[in-house]
Amino acid sequence: MGLCVPKDIAIVGFDDISISEYFGPSLTTISQDPNLLGKSCYQLFKNVIKGRKKTTHDILLQTIKVRESAVIPEDILKNYQ
């Protein structure tokens, strides 16, 4: 297709897998705390087992790790850090 990253298109991954920083260009990624995710899943599982099947919507803290695959303007980025 002849596109260049990040000049023509930005690429952003999710979950900040360890290999993402070694790609060329290194991959900008969204990172979340796996311990917090595990605790949230455990609480949901525990409630289902106890018969409390109430649907919950948990919002977990996420951060963006800007690397070479995306150029994000500072005025936008400051809202997400």
HELIX and SHEET records of a PDB file:
HELIX    1   1 SER A   18  TYR A   22  5                                   5    
HELIX    2   2 PRO A   34  ILE A   49  1                                  16    
HELIX    3   3 GLU A   74  LEU A   77  1                                   4    
HELIX    4   4 LYS A   78  TYR A   80  5                                   3    
SHEET    1   A 3 VAL A  12  PHE A  14  0                                        
SHEET    2   A 3 THR A  28  GLN A  32  1                                        
SHEET    3   A 3 GLN A  62  LYS A  65 -1                                        
END                                                                             
